Amino acid sequence: MILAGPFSYGLATFSMAIARNQKEDIKQIFEGFNNFANCLIAYLLMALYVILWSLLFIIPGIIAAISYSMVFYIMVDEPEIGPEAALRKSKEMMYGYKWKFFRLNIRFFGWSLLCILTLGIGFLWLIPYMHVTYVKFYEDIKNDPLAEIGSQYSK
């Protein structure tokens, strides 16, 4: 659990490089360790909030997880931002897009079942594809006017 935050940051960095046609390097996966404290705090806060929302019922926990799904992409794009601000910005950014992101993940469910049938070998292609798709989703909603409306309502 301690390593999940830095690795999530590194995976976001690597996926963004691929999605933006920049030079990607396997070393990017370990870039989260350069910013270990912020990555760890962001991951722990995200996990805490999702667990607390899940105590109410499963559905609020899923909604919270979707709300905070863009945290590490935001932290990669804006290295000066803190963990709390990244969580807040992710929540604002996902305003109006939670259902669309949920449907995107449902599309990967069938592919995941097929990957299980290949004894997991298919995940070597599916997981990078999913992460690049998440980066493209992030870039689509990053500068969208609907996200600005979300920031007005979350204050």
Buried (B, 14 or more C-beta within 10 A) or exposed (E): EEEBBBBBBBBBBBBBBBBEEEEBEEEBBBBBBEBBEBBBBBBBBBBEBBEEBBEEEEEBBBBBBBBBBBBBBBBBBEEEBEBEBBBBBBBBBBBBBBEEBEEBBEEBEEBBEEBEEEEEEBBEEBBBEBBBBBBEBBBEBEEBEEBEEBBEEEE
